[in-house]
Structure formats: structure tokens, C-alpha cells
């Protein structure tokens, strides 16, 4: 039918029906309430940012960023993540606020990716940024908060994989690789091509195969000799101290092959995974260099949770967040409108959903 062409929507975006939207709204409320209980305060940034600002947080020339040109000829970008805009906000309007800053956000992001399961052009994120606090204590706090957020949402089965950007950087420094070779190593590790990584890193590539509990730190020390890798292992140890004290040791997997795609990550990093899903539910880490690009050199760490991915994981685990609250329906019948509407007002004031039918 001719009219059906007007019903289409672009690939990678979606409509939300009432029950679906209610489920998403419940999840948003759980996330933001959990963040607030840890002392984080909500901020928001524009959907549109200047490209020059957004580009400070990118390392791939912005191939996945949706760009626009306004009437003045300025290049704009739809927000591809929250961390870079919040870094801009911190360096400008929050520059005089006392540190550390504990900030959280919830809203949409936009990317120009090839849509598939777990990847959308528009999707929702909630997350936190802990700014101005260095060290393993801060890293441990955001990892623990990510775990608590997933638990508060009702997710039962998940693990958090913990790594450090300095480990691979240290291995590459020990080998004296060129910048081109370093890019090749990172690409190989990202696609789990450890054969190619070993060709470039030698025996040190064995480090990238280690995955497990705290005992992996001891084994890793035996495979590295440079100061950068040693510092990374020490910082991971401090973060594990916090997580073990918090009671999350069983949820943590040390994974030394873990990398994060954005180049602003500098230290401890992590991603959350649920069984049966081939993508992460959440991810983040330390990004001590990003705020310096905005003229405010401060240590920082944080994470983001994807709403759509988390809803998929909850559905897989049989956690039903669908539906809306029960409705009360009032009918006029023999009553006059004054009585019916007065009852509707009373019941709504008590928190009930009321529909009045004629």
C-alpha cells in the first residue's frame, strides 16, 4: 500500500509501545535511584554538540558519529556518548566546584553503526562519572556501583571482566614497537587474534591469555618486567582489594586481554557480561587524560550501562519488567459526574491509575 511507505522508520532505531516503554521507564528509575544512593548527582548535556568538542574523545576520526551542518556552517554532532560532553561540562561550568565530583546521567546516544542484535543507531544509556579522585579506591567504587546497578535491575547471572590499559601498553613498550605496530597489536587483541599478537609481542603475549581470579596478578608479574605493566598490576591489586572488601570477588574476572575502544581510557577498565549474550551490558574505566584536553587536567573514572542490552539480558533470564500498574475504571452509570470525578481525584491522589468512562 502507498501509505505504508510513511510508516517506515530507519534501521537501528525503534518505537516503544506502552508496555515496553513502561518497562524501560522502570529500569531508568532503578538506575538513577541506585546512583543517587551512592551520592551521585544528575546532570544533562545537549543532544547536539560541536564536532570540535566531541572529537576530543574519539580515536577513529569519528566514523560512527552522526554529523550535521547548521546554517552558520558549523559542524555539529549528535551525542555519541556521555563521557566527553560531561568532561566539557566539568572543565567549563563545574570548574570551580569542590572535588571529587560524583555525577550521573540517563538519556539517548546516537551512532552510525551497522544495526544488528545489541547494536543500534539510537539507544539509551545510564552511567556515572567520578571526577577528581585517583587510585584503586575510586576504580573499585565505580565497578561496585556497576554491579549494584545490575543487581538492582534484577539481573542474577553476570560477571564483570576487569583489565588495565597499561598492561598492553607496557608490553608494547618493552618490545619497542612502532606506532603502526602498536595499532596492529591493538587491532589483533580486539579481534582476539592472539596468534598475530604473539608474532609482535613475543612471549609477553602469554599475558593476554590469562583470565581468572586474583591469582592471575601473581602469574602476570612473572611475564612482565617493565615499570608500566608493574604499575598497572599494582593498580589492579588495589581495585581488587576494594571489590573483595565489598563482597564482589565472585563476580570479578581478571581479563588481561580486555580493551576499550575509545582512546581516552588510561587505567583500570571493565565490562559486564551475561551468559548467552555476545556483547557487553556495561563498560567503563579510568580516563585520566580526557579532561586535560578540555584544559582541566583531572583524574576521572566512570561507566555506562546500555538500557536496551540490559532489557535483553533480563528477558533472557526470565525477569519480567513488562506491563503497567493495574488500572481502576470508573463508570458514570446512575451517578452524576461530580461524584464520579470526585472519586477519581481521591483515588489518583492515593496513587492509583484511574480511567473514567462515560
C-alpha positions as CSV (number, residue, x, y, z in Angstrom):
1,X,0.0,0.0,0.0
2,X,1.2,3.5,-0.8
3,X,0.6,4.7,2.8
4,X,2.9,2.1,4.2
5,X,6.0,3.8,3.0
6,X,5.1,6.6,5.5
7,X,5.1,4.0,8.4
8,X,8.7,3.1,8.0
9,X,11.5,4.1,10.4
10,X,15.2,4.0,9.8
11,X,17.2,0.8,10.6
12,X,18.7,0.8,14.0
13,X,16.0,2.8,15.8
14,X,12.7,1.7,17.3
15,X,9.3,2.7,18.5
16,X,8.3,1.9,22.1
17,X,4.8,0.5,22.8
18,X,3.1,1.4,26.1
19,X,4.1,-1.8,28.0
20,X,7.7,-1.7,26.5
21,X,8.1,1.9,27.5
22,X,6.8,1.3,31.0
23,X,9.4,-1.5,31.3
24,X,12.2,0.9,30.1
25,X,10.9,3.7,32.4
26,X,11.0,1.3,35.4
27,X,14.6,0.4,34.6
28,X,15.6,4.1,34.3
29,X,14.1,4.8,37.7
30,X,16.0,1.9,39.2
31,X,19.3,3.1,37.7
32,X,19.0,6.7,38.7
33,X,17.8,5.8,42.2
34,X,20.8,3.5,42.7
35,X,23.2,6.1,41.5
36,X,21.7,8.7,43.8
37,X,22.0,6.4,46.8
38,X,25.8,6.4,46.3
39,X,25.9,10.2,46.4
40,X,25.9,10.9,42.6
41,X,24.1,13.9,41.3
42,X,22.3,14.1,37.9
43,X,23.5,16.3,35.1
44,X,22.4,16.5,31.4
45,X,24.1,17.8,28.3
46,X,22.7,18.8,24.9
47,X,21.8,16.2,22.3
48,X,23.7,18.4,19.8
49,X,27.4,19.3,20.5
50,X,30.0,21.0,18.4
51,X,32.0,18.4,16.4
52,X,35.3,20.0,17.6
53,X,34.4,19.3,21.2
54,X,33.1,15.7,20.6
55,X,36.2,14.8,18.5
56,X,38.4,15.3,21.6
57,X,37.1,12.0,22.9
58,X,37.5,10.0,19.7
59,X,40.3,8.0,18.1
60,X,38.8,6.8,14.8
61,X,38.1,10.2,13.1
62,X,34.5,9.9,14.2
63,X,33.4,7.4,11.5
64,X,30.5,6.3,13.7
65,X,29.4,9.8,14.7
66,X,26.3,11.3,13.1
67,X,27.2,14.8,12.0
68,X,25.2,17.8,10.8
69,X,26.0,21.3,9.4
70,X,24.0,24.2,10.8
71,X,23.0,27.4,8.9
72,X,26.2,29.1,10.1
73,X,28.3,26.4,8.6
74,X,29.4,24.9,11.9
75,X,29.8,21.1,12.1
76,X,27.6,19.6,14.9
77,X,27.3,16.1,16.2
78,X,24.6,14.0,17.8
79,X,25.8,12.9,21.2
80,X,27.7,9.6,20.6
81,X,28.5,9.0,24.3
82,X,28.1,10.9,27.6
83,X,31.6,11.0,28.9
84,X,33.1,13.5,26.5
85,X,30.2,16.0,26.9
86,X,30.4,15.7,30.7
87,X,34.2,16.3,30.5
88,X,33.4,19.5,28.6
89,X,30.8,20.5,31.2
90,X,33.2,19.8,34.1
91,X,36.0,21.9,32.6
92,X,33.7,24.8,31.9
93,X,30.7,25.2,34.2
94,X,31.8,22.9,37.0
95,X,35.5,24.1,37.1
96,X,35.1,25.8,40.5
97,X,33.1,23.1,42.2
98,X,34.7,21.2,45.0
99,X,36.3,17.8,44.2
100,X,35.6,15.0,43.8
101,X,32.5,15.3,41.6
102,X,30.1,12.4,41.5
103,X,27.8,12.9,38.5
104,X,25.3,10.6,36.8
105,X,23.3,10.8,33.6
106,X,20.5,9.0,31.8
107,X,19.5,9.5,28.2
108,X,19.9,8.7,24.5
109,X,23.0,8.4,22.4
110,X,23.4,8.2,18.6
111,X,25.9,6.3,16.4
112,X,26.2,5.5,12.8
113,X,26.8,1.7,13.1
114,X,25.6,-1.2,11.0
115,X,22.5,-2.3,13.0
116,X,22.4,-5.8,14.5
117,X,21.4,-7.6,17.7
118,X,22.9,-5.5,20.5
119,X,23.9,-2.5,18.3
120,X,21.6,0.3,17.5
121,X,21.8,3.8,15.9
122,X,19.9,5.2,18.8
123,X,19.9,3.7,22.3
124,X,19.7,4.6,25.9
125,X,22.5,4.8,28.4
126,X,22.8,5.5,32.1
127,X,26.1,5.9,33.9
128,X,28.3,7.8,36.3
129,X,31.5,9.8,36.3
130,X,33.7,10.1,39.4
131,X,36.0,13.1,38.7
132,X,38.9,14.3,40.7
133,X,39.7,11.1,42.7
134,X,42.7,8.9,41.6
135,X,43.6,5.4,42.7
136,X,42.2,2.0,43.2
137,X,39.6,3.1,45.7
138,X,37.8,5.2,43.1
139,X,38.1,2.5,40.5
140,X,36.7,0.0,42.9
141,X,33.8,2.2,43.7
142,X,32.6,2.6,40.1
143,X,33.0,-1.2,39.5
144,X,31.0,-2.0,42.6
145,X,28.3,0.6,41.7
146,X,28.0,-1.0,38.2
147,X,27.5,-4.4,39.9
148,X,24.9,-3.0,42.3
149,X,23.1,-1.3,39.4
150,X,22.8,-4.6,37.6
151,X,21.6,-6.4,40.7
152,X,19.1,-3.7,41.5
153,X,17.7,-4.1,37.9
154,X,17.0,-7.8,38.8
155,X,19.9,-9.4,36.8
156,X,21.0,-12.6,38.5
157,X,23.7,-14.0,36.4
158,X,26.6,-11.8,35.3
159,X,30.3,-11.2,35.6
160,X,32.5,-8.1,35.4
161,X,35.7,-8.5,33.5
162,X,38.5,-6.3,34.9
163,X,41.6,-5.3,33.0
164,X,44.0,-2.4,32.6
165,X,45.1,-0.4,29.6
166,X,48.6,-0.1,30.9
167,X,49.3,-3.8,30.6
168,X,49.2,-3.9,26.9
169,X,50.9,-0.5,26.6
170,X,53.7,-1.8,28.9
171,X,54.1,-4.9,26.8
172,X,54.4,-2.9,23.6
173,X,56.9,-0.5,25.2
174,X,59.0,-3.5,26.3
175,X,59.1,-4.7,22.6
176,X,60.0,-1.2,21.3
177,X,57.1,-1.3,18.7
178,X,56.5,1.4,16.2
179,X,53.2,3.3,16.4
180,X,52.0,1.4,13.3
181,X,52.8,-1.9,15.0
182,X,51.1,-0.8,18.2
183,X,47.9,-0.1,16.2
184,X,48.2,-3.6,14.7
185,X,48.6,-5.2,18.1
186,X,45.5,-3.4,19.5
187,X,43.5,-4.5,16.5
188,X,44.7,-8.1,16.8
189,X,43.8,-8.1,20.6
190,X,40.4,-6.6,19.9
191,X,39.5,-9.3,17.5
192,X,41.1,-12.0,19.8
193,X,43.8,-12.8,17.2
194,X,46.4,-13.9,19.7
195,X,48.5,-15.6,17.0
196,X,49.2,-12.2,15.4
197,X,49.6,-10.6,18.8
198,X,52.3,-13.2,19.7
199,X,54.2,-12.5,16.5
200,X,54.5,-8.9,17.5
201,X,54.8,-9.2,21.3
202,X,56.8,-12.5,21.6
203,X,56.5,-14.3,24.9
204,X,54.7,-11.3,26.5
205,X,51.6,-12.2,24.5
206,X,51.0,-15.0,27.0
207,X,49.9,-12.4,29.5
208,X,46.9,-11.7,27.2
209,X,45.7,-15.3,27.7
210,X,45.4,-15.0,31.5
211,X,41.8,-14.9,32.9
212,X,40.6,-15.8,36.4
213,X,40.8,-14.6,40.0
214,X,43.3,-12.6,42.0
215,X,45.9,-15.3,41.5
216,X,46.3,-14.0,37.9
217,X,48.1,-11.0,39.3
218,X,50.9,-13.2,40.5
219,X,51.2,-15.0,37.2
220,X,51.2,-11.7,35.3
221,X,54.1,-10.4,37.4
222,X,56.2,-13.3,36.1
223,X,55.5,-12.4,32.5
224,X,56.3,-8.7,32.6
225,X,59.4,-6.7,33.5
226,X,58.7,-3.0,32.6
227,X,57.6,-0.3,35.1
228,X,54.3,0.5,33.2
229,X,53.0,-3.1,33.4
230,X,54.1,-3.3,37.1
231,X,52.2,-0.1,37.9
232,X,49.1,-1.5,36.1
233,X,49.2,-4.7,38.1
234,X,49.6,-2.7,41.3
235,X,46.5,-0.6,40.5
236,X,44.5,-3.7,39.6
237,X,45.5,-5.1,43.0
238,X,44.2,-2.0,44.8
239,X,40.9,-2.2,42.9
240,X,40.6,-5.9,43.8
241,X,41.2,-5.0,47.5
242,X,38.1,-2.8,47.3
243,X,35.9,-5.3,45.5
244,X,36.9,-8.1,47.8
245,X,36.1,-6.0,50.8
246,X,32.7,-5.1,49.2
247,X,31.9,-8.8,48.7
248,X,32.1,-8.9,44.9
249,X,35.1,-11.2,44.4
250,X,32.9,-14.0,42.9
251,X,31.6,-11.6,40.3
252,X,35.0,-10.4,39.1
253,X,37.1,-12.0,36.3
254,X,40.6,-10.6,35.7
255,X,40.9,-10.5,31.9
256,X,44.2,-9.1,30.6
257,X,43.1,-9.2,27.0
258,X,40.3,-6.6,27.7
259,X,40.5,-3.4,25.7
260,X,38.2,-0.4,25.5
261,X,37.6,1.2,22.1
262,X,37.9,4.9,22.9
263,X,41.4,6.2,23.3
264,X,40.8,8.3,26.4
265,X,41.0,5.2,28.7
266,X,44.3,5.1,30.6
267,X,44.0,2.7,33.6
268,X,41.7,0.1,35.1
269,X,38.9,-0.8,32.7
270,X,36.0,-3.2,32.9
271,X,33.0,-4.7,31.1
272,X,29.9,-6.6,32.3
273,X,28.7,-9.8,30.6
274,X,25.7,-12.1,31.0
275,X,25.5,-15.7,29.8
276,X,24.2,-16.2,26.3
277,X,24.8,-12.7,25.0
278,X,27.7,-11.9,22.7
279,X,28.1,-8.3,23.8
280,X,28.8,-6.3,27.0
281,X,26.0,-4.9,29.1
282,X,28.1,-2.2,30.6
283,X,31.6,-0.9,30.5
284,X,33.9,1.8,31.6
285,X,37.1,2.6,33.4
286,X,39.7,5.3,34.1
287,X,40.3,8.1,31.7
288,X,42.8,10.5,33.4
289,X,43.8,12.3,30.2
290,X,40.4,13.3,28.8
291,X,39.7,16.4,30.9
292,X,43.2,17.8,30.2
293,X,42.1,18.0,26.5
294,X,39.5,20.5,27.7
295,X,42.0,22.4,29.8
296,X,41.2,20.9,33.2
297,X,43.7,18.1,34.0
298,X,41.9,15.9,36.5
299,X,41.8,12.1,37.2
300,X,38.4,10.5,36.4
301,X,36.7,7.2,36.1
302,X,33.2,6.0,35.2
303,X,30.9,3.6,33.4
304,X,27.8,3.4,31.2
305,X,25.0,0.7,31.1
306,X,23.0,0.2,27.9
307,X,19.3,0.1,28.6
308,X,18.3,-2.0,25.6
309,X,21.1,-4.5,26.1
310,X,20.2,-4.8,29.8
311,X,16.5,-5.4,28.9
312,X,17.5,-8.2,26.6
313,X,19.6,-9.8,29.3
314,X,16.7,-9.5,31.8
315,X,14.4,-11.1,29.3
316,X,16.8,-14.0,28.7
317,X,17.0,-14.6,32.5
318,X,13.2,-14.6,32.9
319,X,13.0,-11.2,34.7
320,X,9.7,-9.7,33.6
321,X,9.7,-5.9,33.7
322,X,6.8,-5.6,31.2
323,X,3.4,-4.1,31.8
324,X,2.0,-1.1,33.6
325,X,0.3,-0.7,37.0
326,X,-3.3,-2.0,37.4
327,X,-5.9,0.4,36.2
328,X,-9.1,1.3,38.0
329,X,-12.1,2.0,35.7
330,X,-15.0,4.1,37.0
331,X,-18.3,4.5,35.1
332,X,-20.9,7.1,35.4
333,X,-24.0,4.9,35.1
334,X,-26.5,6.2,37.7
335,X,-24.0,8.6,39.4
336,X,-23.6,12.1,38.4
337,X,-20.3,13.4,37.0
338,X,-19.5,15.3,40.2
339,X,-19.5,12.1,42.3
340,X,-17.6,10.1,39.7
341,X,-14.9,12.7,39.1
342,X,-14.5,13.4,42.9
343,X,-13.8,9.7,43.5
344,X,-11.4,9.7,40.6
345,X,-9.5,12.6,42.1
346,X,-9.3,10.9,45.5
347,X,-8.0,7.6,44.1
348,X,-5.5,9.3,41.9
349,X,-4.2,11.3,44.9
350,X,-3.7,7.9,46.6
351,X,-1.5,6.8,43.7
352,X,-4.0,4.7,41.7
353,X,-4.3,4.8,38.0
354,X,-7.9,5.8,37.2
355,X,-9.8,5.9,33.9
356,X,-13.3,7.4,33.9
357,X,-15.6,6.0,31.2
358,X,-18.7,7.8,30.1
